[in-house]
């Protein structure tokens, strides 16, 4: 399940939830209803999946850096080459 480039919470129209969002909401509600110990077991199981773990870490990094000012790719590459020297 790729988290990196897809938005799972797109609405079909005004006030209409997509099937994907509805399914995600059901799973989240069920997860929240579990006792804390069982929630921890679910999270541990999810984190055992390397691809899921990498996608989750990428999502966290993107969320944390979302408010940073954008900069042109050419500028970034130029600065990166300078740092290597």
Buried (B, 14 or more C-beta within 10 A) or exposed (E): EEBEEEEEEEEEEEEEBBEBBEEBEEEEEEEEEEEEEEEEEEEEEEEEEEEBEEBBEBEEEEEEEEEEEEEEEEEEEEEEEEEEE
